[in-house]
């Protein structure tokens, strides 16, 4: 595998826009997360300064960027789960987060919105706690080192010779 700099790692998920097969090393996932966070923050500042909000707290730049990064974000997380030997279905924990963000809702407004639908508070509390526990588990999986060598999802993204060079 060729050596990549952080920018190359960060844009790799954009090149693999909706590729859910294969494996993604930690570098690919976390550089992409950092890139999305910094870019989203900058676009949010620009939106706040120059534009009106169009959906919730989003201006046109932030909303476009969020929508554009949803598929590669889910795909790289699924590939990251594959690298740790887990099913890519774990990435679906992100879907409620994306839906909440795209609806423009702050987490502070989610509970009153569900209560307005008639859901009792204990159901919301239990559901919220379950979501937090699963999201934390996915975070732990994402920081876990991937399997050295091939696994059921594909070859080692660092290649077969990388570990031999490190430990030689």
Secondary structure, DSSP 4 states (H G I P E B T S, - for coil): -----HHHHHHHHHHTTT--SS---HHHHHHHHHHHHHHHHHHHHHHHHHS--SBTTB-HHHHHHHHHHHHHHHHHHHHHHHHTT--GGGGGHHHHHHHHHHTT--HHHHHHHHHHTT--HHHHHHHHHHHHHHHHHHHHHHHSPPPSS-BTTBS-TT-TTHHHHHT-
